[in-house]
Amino acid sequence: MKRLSLLVTALLLLQCGLFAQDISFGAKGGLNIADVTNVSNSNARASIYLGAFAKIQLTENWAAQPELVYSGQGYKADPPIISDFTVALNYINLPVMLQYHLIPEFHLEAGPQIGFLVAAKAKNDGNSVNLKDDYKGMDFGLGFGLGYTFDMGLGIGARYNFGLTDIYDGNSDERYKNSVAQFGVHYIIGKKKR
């Protein structure tokens, strides 16, 4: 599954590069509202995401957007487990979004994402425990979103990413998957319009 995911992503990037009419680059960042499915008494964890992207215009309406994004994910545990208990799962995500522009400024998007776990910690009352060995090093998911870019290159966007693979590496009958809503801004560098 991992090799197939990497192969599909590489082929998409190659395909996009070969037929691209126009390429622009940008930066993005914003708020993550993250959770992990099937965790008892869990609540969403607020964190940030920061990254860069290349927007490859394929046709008048279609674009591909590969990205490199640091993403703070995980969850918070609700009482009665332990008060103020957070599991912070930090990833470097590589989404490749296919965008359809309804009008030049507004787009809908969807695409696959591969994530690489860079840190996993449980935090409680100022104490921190490394949990990286308890979680798998790679996550695969899908994202769906929308965005609006103003003429000056500044834009806003929202995306929902849901995991397709079990991220927990321990013994469990449950399947734990990432679930992340993102709200943020982006800036297309050196590009005034789509």
N, C-alpha and C positions, 0 to 999 in steps of 0.2 A: 504494500500500500504506500509506503514511504517513497520507494523508488518511482512508482507510477505517478505520485503527486509531483515529485520533482521533475519528472520527464514532461508531464503535461504543462507545468508552469514554464519550463524552458522552451518548449515548442510554441507556447502562446507568445512569449517574449520575442522569440525569433521571428515568428510569423508577423507580429506587429511591426517589428523593425524593418522587415523586408518591404512591406507595403505602405509604410507610413508616408503621409503627405506632409505632415507638420508635427514637430516635436517641441514641447515646452516643458520647463521644469518648475517645481514649486515646493513649498514647505507647508506643513499642516500641523495643527495641534488642537487640543480641546479636552473635554471632560469625558471620562469613561464611567459608566454605571454598570458594574460587573457583578456576576454571581456565578455559582457553579450548581448545575442541576443535581437533584437527588441528595443534597446535603440537608440533614434534619436541622430544623431551627436556624436556617441561614437567612441572611438578609444581604442586600446589595452593598457592594463596596464602591465608594467613589474614589477615583484616581485620575490620572492624566494619560494622554497619548501625545507623542511628538514624532514627526517624521518628515520624509521627503518623498517626492514622486516625480515621475516623468509622464506627461500626458501626450499620447501619440494619437493624433487625429487621423482616422482611417478613411472616413468619408465626410460629407457635410454633416451628417447626423450621428455617426458612430465614432467612438474613441476608445482606446485601451489605456489603462492607467496602472502600471506596476508601481508598487510603493515599498518603502522600507520604514517601519514604524515601531518605536518603542511603546509598549502598551502595559499599563498597570492594571492587573486583573485580580481575581480572587473573590473572597466573600468575607462577610462579618457574621459571627455567630450571635444569635439572640439568646438572652437568658431563657431557660434556666441552666444552659450548659456552663458557660463562664461569662461573666460580664466583661465587656470591652475586649473581646477576642477577635482578632483579624487574621485571616490567611491571605498573605500578599503573594500573588503569582505574577511575576514580571516576565514579559515575553518580548522578543524581537519578531514581529510579524511581517510576512511578505505576501500581501494580497495583490492580486491582479484583477482589477475591476474592468468590466466591459460597460461602457457608458453609452446611453442613447439620449441625444439632445432633442427635447420636444421643441424648444426654441434655442437660439444660440446661448443664452445665459443659463438655462435650466436643464438639468439632466437627471435621469434615473440610472442606477448602476447595480450590477450584480457580478459576483465572481468568487473564485476560490481563494483560500488563504492558508499558508503554511506558517506555523508559529514555532519558535525555538525558545524553550524555557531558559531564562538566564538567572533567575533567582526565585526561591520559594521559601517563605518564612512565616512562622506563626508568631504573632505579637500579642502580648497580654501585659497590661500594666507596666510598660517600659521594658519588659523582658522580651527577648527574641530567640527563637529556635529555628535552626536551618532544617527545612523539610524537602530540600531538592531531591534527595534519594527516594522520597515517597511519591514523586510525580514523574511522569514520562517526559522525556526531553523534547518531544515534538507533538504538536497539535495540528490537526487539519480541520478546516471549517469552511463555511460559506458566509458571504456578506451580501446584504441588500441595503441600498440607500438612495439618497437624493442630494442634490446640491444646486446652489445658485451662485454664479460668479458675476460680479459687477464689472463695468467697463474698465476700471482701473486695475483689475486682476485680483482684487480681494473678494473672497467669497465665504459662504456659510454652507454647512452640510450636516447631515445626520445619517448614521449607518447602524444597522444591527448585524452583529456577527454571532453566529451560533456554531458551536463545535460539533463535529461529526464523530470524533474519536474520544475514547475514554482516556482522561488525563491522569487518573490515579494509578499508581504502579503497585499498590498493595493488594492484599487478598480481600475481595469484596464481591458480593453478588450484584451490587449496584454498578451502574455506569455513570461516571461523573464527567460532565461536559461543560465547557466554557459557554457563557451567555453574556454578551457585552453590547450595550447600547452606547453609541458615541455621538457627541454633539460638539461641533467645533468650527474653526475657521481655517481657511487656506489662502495662500497667496501664490499666484502664478508669476514667476520672475521673468521680467522682460517681455511680457505678453499682455497686451491691453484687452484683447478679446479672445474668445474661444478660437 
